[in-house]
Amino acid sequence: MSNKKATSFTNYKQMSDELDEILAKFDNPDTDIEQSIEYYKSAVELIKKIENYLNTAKNHIEQIDKKTG
């Protein structure tokens, strides 16, 4: 696996893991409303980054399919 692919996977994996951690914080009864709002903002930002990553990957796969198909 090339470094670029490994880095992309790591970044995706890190974003996914971070999102899981944020979502778990919502289950904590000690999390107050202000913290919840900040966690929500962070989650939305991460979701946008993940969606962008997945759309880029999809476009890349479609380009490969066009070249090989």
N, C-alpha and C positions, 0 to 999 in steps of 0.2 A: 504494500500500500504506500503510495507516495506521501510525502510530508503534508502536502496541501489537503489530500483526502483525510489523512489522520487528524490534522488540525480541525478540519470542518466537522468530522465526526465527534471529536472531543468537544468542540464548541457546542454542537447540537446536544450532545450528552450532558454537558455542563448546564446548558440552558434548561433542559428537561428536568434534570435533578434539582436545579434551583426552583423551578416552578413547583415541583412536588413538595419541596420544603416550605414554600410560601403557602401552598394550599393546606398543608398540615397545620400551619399556625392558626388557620381559621377554626380548626377544631378545638383549639385550646380555650377553655372557658375563661382563662385569665387575660386573654387578649381584649383590650378595650377598643372602643369604636375608632379612636384616632389611629391606633396601630392597624386596625382592620382596613381603614381607608388607605393607609400607606402601602400595606400588603397588596391591596386591590390594584393600586396604581402600578406597583412593581410587576404584578402578575399580568396586567394588560400589556405592559411594555414587552415582557418576555414572550407573551403569546404572539405579538406582532412580529418579533424577531424570528420566532420559530416558524410562523406562517411564511415569512419572507424566505427563510432557508428552504422550507419544503417546496415553495413555488419555484425557486431557483433550481433545486434538484429535479423537479418535474420537467422544467424547460430543458435542462441538460439531457435528461433521458429522452425527451421527444426529439431533440437534435440528433442524438445517437441513433434513434430508430429511423429517422429520415435518411441518415447516411447509410445505414445497413439494410434498409428496407427497400 
